[in-house]
Amino acid sequence: MFTLNQIHDAFKKVKKGADFPKLVQNLKSIGMQRYENFVADGKTVFYGANQHRIGGRRNIRQFRFIQPVQLKN
């Protein structure tokens, strides 16, 4: 199982775009399988094996959307 400290340490090592592949490798090595980032409030939830889940705190003030947006293909 991974911790928020491990995740934050991995993200701190990213200084430029070229560092991104190494970030992905580091996150996989600590057991993270995926994460979701919520645009409305900046919250991120990280997922690992065996339903392990850590929810980060909101980073920004919550946005209020005036009207829904529908994307067209």
Summary of the structure (lengths in Angstrom):
residues: 73
radius of gyration: 14.7
end to end distance: 38.3
largest distance: 40.6
contacts: 144
relative contact order: 0.18
helix: 34%
strand: 19%
